[in-house]
Amino acid sequence: MEADAKESVDAFYKPSVESTTDGHRNKSRDVEKQHLPDGAQGHDGGQRRASKHDKGDPFGDESDAEVKYRTMAWWQAATIMIAETISIGILSLPSVLASIGIVPGIILIVFLGLIATYTGHTIWQFKMAYPHVHNLADVGEVLLGPFGREFFGAAQTIFLIFIMGSHILTYTIAMNAITGHATCTIVWGIIGLVVLFIFTLPRTLKRVSYLSIVSFFSILSAVMITMIGLGIEQPDPVVQATVKTGFATAFASTTNIIFAYAGHVAFFSFISELKEPRDFPKALYTLQICDTTLYVVVAIVVYRYAGADVASPALGSTGTTVKKVAYGIALPTIVIAGVIYAHVAAKYIYVRIFRGTKHMSTRTWLAVGSWIGITLVLWVIAWVIAESIPAFNDLLSLISSLFASWFTYGLSGILWLYINKGQWFSNGRKSALTVINSLIFCLGAAICGIGLYASGVQIKADSDSGGSWSCADNQSSG
């Protein structure tokens, strides 16, 4: 049975045999109407499409490999995606409702969640059309050639490092809450750097997937304790349907919702390590049902009991004892979710260096040493960012505006238009989808432009009060 499974996986990753005379993919098939049968068939229902950029599967033939990457089942991918997405992003959502009101806040959480589901499906479609794509750099090469590869690769890496920085920042806030600011915040940041670095050392995602289960129950338990604690305290805050606030403040709050759906940047890597990439939609739908439901429930309940003064991260909204317990239980998700983002960033650099060599699937001194060196450098840079932008909401807003606006929304519109080029208005359904994906691209562009302005205003305002590279307690930095 194991031999049969391996044969099936290897067949799925065979090079494409369907191509046009110029080496580009065949554009005559309708990717929206096709399914992915068993064997070596691609997303279009035939053999996988060739491309002048196709370099084969990034992990090559793993039949005799010492380190095997394509080992994840769809449920394992789902746990990783849940741990990656439902982490620190959920902790800022109650403050969003406090900033713009409960009605527009909930509408935006659900609306942006639905769009994120569709754009995630588009990413899978693109991966099935171009099997060699392992990360956004590969996407950039397909779209724009060598320049696109360098540009998209740099953007992906910077985005992931910023998210890693947000996890170090959250770690320092958590440790200050748990210990009552027992030592300098910079020291907690260094300790967080070391802890996160150690957990990033495993080279395959399958091992990380088991930790992801712990991560999910960690954040779920932490927010449950926070909600119960707030309910027991029986406050009577004023909860407003809508809130009149400044434009920059309101939009910066909205970008925190976008950060809560910022996991799309890693989807190509997750699909690449699946035993059966065609099962990815199962993982995607599991993720989106879980995250959107939790986001709505947690945002409403915490805001209802904490009111306009709700803290960000939300775990700080309760009394001292409950807050310490909640942060203590949340530590696994703060660490593990950060490790997943670091793993994707390090894997991109590692694959870029060693793709096609024996070091991809062996444990040579060069392979192991390079992986350790790459992860260490990434975490050091992330720590510098965390110390430089110590306000939790400000950092999330900046990340969302500059990167998540494109990686979760705008870019997917471009990907759909690319793989359906020549068929945009071939029928009514295609015409509607062309309009929808064009609007998704515009949505990403608008979020990026307006969000950068709004986050810039907020960062400037908060920087006047100091806090960067400070030993001060940062529990109220959100």
Buried (B, 14 or more C-beta within 10 A) or exposed (E): EEEEEBEBBBEBBBBBEBBEEEEEBBBEBBBBEBEBEEEBBBBBBBBBBBBEBBBBBBBBEBEEBEBBBBBBBBEBBBBBBBBBBBBBBBBBBBBBBBBBBBEBBBEBBBEBBEBBBBBBBBBBBBBBBBBBBBBBBBBBBBBEEEEBBBBBBEBBBBBBBBBBBBBBBBBBBBBBBBEEBEEBBBEBBBBBBEBBBEBBBEBBBBEBBEBBBBBBBBBBBBBBBBBBBBEEEEEEBEBBEEBEBEEBBBBBBBBBBBBBBBBBBBBBBBBBBBBBBBBBBBBBBBBBEBBBEBBBEBBBBBBBBBBBEBBBBBBBBBEEEBBBBBBBBBBBBBBBBBBBBBBBBBBBBBBBBBBEEEBBBBEEEEBBEBBBEBBBBBBEBBBBBBBEBBBBBBBBBBBBBBBBBBBBBBBBBBBBBBBBEEBBEEEEEBEEBBEBBBEBBEBBBBBBEBBBBBBBBBBEEBBEEEBEEBEBBBBBBB
